[in-house]
């Protein structure tokens, strides 16, 4: 696997003059952040050796290098999901390549359904922890110690320091943010009312179909991680609204300006 990672990383290096130490996975709610990246270099996923290609509406397929403010960044415009038919090694392959390229800090975003009774549609939830319900762990199989340890700790899967910094920025800008535990599920179905209730009972505040595999691999590789969800719908036994993919996209678009404001400042201040 390491040879494949190195082959892909070498190809990307040949296209870019400045290699950043910060990467952002532009999930739902952060797509417009691309407009704020200067001096952009686009590398389509389809042109990158060994890279999967995103199949989901609303997810573009490009690696973007440039500067966010004064900071050089790598941005993934579109991610890969287990429900698309990819295995976990494919879903998380870009994170492996990021590490090989020298990425030290990873920012991730997603759309999520809220179970926490305090949440409202459009809220921004800073992820403090997660619960993994995927049937496959991306670290399953023989471990390559050059990539990370056999049994990585997940005690601080999301950097406490970055969470505190994000809270400080949100307070400065008067933006309401919530904290919560993200439950990672396979999808592509939205959850039943009973499932929403179950995920709430076991300790979840929001549920979504991504992020957890990427965060596991990032931690395995020794990266610092910050994650944020935009609450695009609410679920539970007392909720009667039926969510659609279009509704999720619209709610995410409405929350984008607030998410971008926090993320831009966070990326620029993070060490």
C-alpha positions in Angstrom: 0.0 0.0 0.0 2.8 2.4 0.8 4.2 2.1 -2.7 0.8 3.1 -4.1 0.6 6.1 -1.7 4.0 7.2 -2.7 3.2 6.9 -6.4 0.2 9.2 -6.0 2.0 11.6 -3.8 4.8 11.9 -6.3 2.4 12.7 -9.0 0.8 15.5 -6.9 4.1 16.9 -6.0 5.0 17.2 -9.7 2.0 19.6 -10.1 2.5 21.8 -7.1 5.3 24.2 -6.1 4.4 24.9 -2.5 3.3 22.0 -0.2 1.2 23.0 2.8 1.0 21.3 6.2 -2.8 22.0 6.5 -5.6 20.2 4.6 -9.4 20.7 4.5 -12.0 18.2 3.4 -14.7 20.4 2.0 -17.8 18.4 2.9 -21.3 19.7 2.7 -21.4 23.2 4.1 -17.9 24.3 3.2 -17.9 24.0 -0.6 -17.9 27.8 -1.1 -14.6 28.1 0.9 -13.0 27.4 -2.5 -13.9 30.9 -3.5 -11.7 32.2 -0.7 -8.6 30.2 -1.7 -6.1 32.3 -3.7 -3.6 31.2 -6.3 -5.5 28.0 -6.9 -4.0 24.9 -8.6 -6.8 22.4 -9.5 -5.9 18.7 -9.9 -9.0 16.7 -10.9 -9.4 13.4 -9.1 -9.8 11.6 -12.4 -6.3 12.6 -13.4 -4.6 11.4 -10.1 -3.2 7.8 -10.2 -5.0 5.4 -7.8 -7.5 8.1 -6.7 -11.3 7.2 -6.4 -13.8 9.5 -8.1 -16.7 11.1 -6.2 -20.2 10.0 -7.4 -22.4 12.1 -5.2 -24.4 15.1 -6.4 -23.0 18.3 -4.8 -19.5 16.8 -4.4 -17.0 18.1 -6.9 -13.9 16.1 -7.6 -10.7 18.2 -7.3 -7.7 18.6 -5.1 -7.0 22.3 -4.8 -3.8 23.8 -3.7 -3.6 27.5 -2.8 -3.5 30.0 0.0 -6.3 30.7 2.5 -5.4 34.1 3.8 -1.7 33.8 4.2 -1.6 30.1 4.8 -0.9 27.5 2.2 -3.6 24.8 2.2 -4.7 21.6 0.4 -8.4 21.3 -0.1 -10.4 18.2 -1.1 -13.4 19.4 -3.1 -15.6 16.3 -2.6 -15.0 13.2 -0.5 -15.7 9.5 -0.9 -18.3 7.6 1.0 -18.6 3.9 2.0 -22.2 3.9 0.6 -20.8 4.6 -2.9 -19.4 1.1 -2.9 -15.8 2.0 -2.0 -14.1 -0.1 0.7 -12.6 1.7 3.7 -9.1 1.7 2.3 -10.4 3.6 -0.8 -12.5 6.0 1.3 -9.5 7.0 3.4 -6.8 6.7 0.7 -6.6 10.6 0.2 -5.8 11.0 3.9 -2.9 8.5 3.5 -1.7 10.6 0.6 -2.0 13.8 2.6 0.2 12.4 5.3 2.8 11.4 2.7 2.7 15.0 1.3 3.5 16.3 4.8 0.0 17.3 6.1 0.0 17.7 9.9 -3.5 19.2 10.6 -6.7 18.0 9.0 -10.0 20.0 9.0 -13.2 18.1 8.1 -16.8 19.2 7.6 -20.1 17.4 7.0 -23.8 17.6 7.0 -25.5 15.8 9.8 -29.0 15.0 11.2 -29.5 16.3 14.7 -30.9 14.2 17.6 -30.0 16.6 20.4 -33.2 18.3 21.5 -31.3 21.6 21.9 -30.3 21.7 18.2 -32.0 23.7 15.4 -31.6 23.3 11.6 -28.7 25.4 10.5 -26.8 25.0 13.8 -23.0 24.5 13.6 -21.8 21.6 15.8 -18.2 21.3 16.7 -17.4 17.6 16.9 -15.9 16.7 20.3 -16.0 12.9 19.8 -17.5 10.2 17.6 -19.2 6.8 17.7 -18.3 4.4 14.9 -21.1 2.2 13.7 -19.6 1.4 10.3 -19.3 -2.4 9.7 -15.7 -2.1 8.6 -12.8 -0.2 10.3 -10.3 1.4 7.8 -7.4 -0.1 9.9 -8.7 -3.7 9.6 -6.1 -6.0 8.1 -2.3 -6.3 8.4 -0.8 -3.1 9.9 2.1 -1.3 8.2 4.0 0.3 11.1 5.4 2.9 8.7 1.9 4.3 8.4 1.0 4.2 12.1 0.7 1.9 15.2 -1.3 -1.3 15.3 -3.5 -0.1 18.1 -3.8 3.7 17.9 -5.4 5.6 20.8 -8.6 7.5 20.0 -8.8 9.3 23.3 -8.4 12.7 21.6 -9.6 12.0 18.1 -10.5 15.7 17.8 -7.9 18.2 19.0 -8.9 19.8 22.3 -6.7 22.8 21.4 -8.4 23.4 18.1 -11.9 23.0 19.6 -11.0 25.7 22.2 -9.6 28.0 19.5 -12.8 27.5 17.4 -14.9 28.4 20.5 -12.9 31.5 21.0 -13.3 32.6 17.3 -17.1 31.9 17.4 -17.5 34.0 20.6 -15.5 36.8 19.0 -17.8 36.8 15.9 -21.0 36.2 17.8 -21.7 32.9 16.0 -23.8 30.3 17.9 -22.0 27.0 18.0 -22.9 23.7 19.6 -20.7 20.8 20.8 -21.6 17.2 20.2 -20.8 13.6 19.5 -21.0 12.6 15.8 -22.3 9.1 15.0 -20.9 7.7 11.8 -23.3 5.4 9.8 -23.1 3.7 6.4 -26.1 5.4 4.7 -27.3 6.0 2.1 -30.8 5.9 3.7 -31.6 8.6 6.2 -32.3 7.3 9.6 -35.7 6.0 10.9 -37.2 7.8 13.9 -36.3 4.8 16.0 -32.7 4.8 14.8 -32.4 8.5 15.6 -33.7 7.8 19.1 -31.3 4.9 19.5 -28.3 7.0 18.4 -29.3 9.7 20.9 -29.7 7.1 23.7 -26.2 5.7 23.1 -24.7 9.2 23.4 -24.9 10.8 19.9 -25.9 14.3 19.2 -25.8 14.2 15.4 -25.5 11.4 12.7 -24.0 11.3 9.3 -22.5 9.1 6.6 -18.9 10.2 6.5 -16.0 11.7 8.5 -15.3 8.9 11.0 -13.2 6.7 8.7 -11.1 9.7 7.7 -10.6 10.8 11.3 -9.6 7.3 12.3 -6.9 7.2 9.6 -5.7 10.7 10.3 -5.2 9.8 14.0 -3.5 6.6 13.0 -1.1 8.7 10.9 -0.5 11.2 13.7 -2.4 14.2 12.4 -4.3 16.7 14.5 -8.0 16.8 13.6 -10.8 19.4 13.8 -14.3 18.5 12.7 -17.5 20.4 12.3 -21.1 19.5 11.3 -23.9 21.6 9.9 -27.2 20.4 11.3 -29.3 20.1 8.2 -32.3 18.2 9.5 -33.7 16.9 12.8 -34.8 13.4 13.7 -36.5 11.4 16.4 -39.8 9.9 17.4 -41.4 13.3 17.7 -40.2 14.7 14.4 -42.5 14.3 11.4 -40.5 16.1 8.6 -39.1 13.9 5.9 -35.6 14.9 4.9 -34.4 14.9 1.3 -30.9 15.3 -0.2 -32.1 18.7 -1.6 -33.2 19.9 1.8 -29.9 18.9 3.3 -28.0 20.8 0.6 -30.2 23.9 1.0 -29.7 23.9 4.8 -26.0 23.5 4.4 -25.8 26.4 1.9 -27.6 28.6 4.4 -25.1 27.8 7.1 -22.1 28.1 4.9 -21.2 31.8 5.6 -21.0 31.1 9.4 -19.0 27.9 8.9 -16.6 29.6 6.5 -16.0 32.6 8.8 -15.0 30.2 11.7 -13.0 27.9 9.5 -11.0 30.7 7.7 -10.0 32.2 11.0 -9.3 28.8 12.6 -7.0 27.7 9.7 -5.1 31.0 9.8 -4.6 30.9 13.6 -3.9 27.2 14.0 -0.2 26.2 14.6 
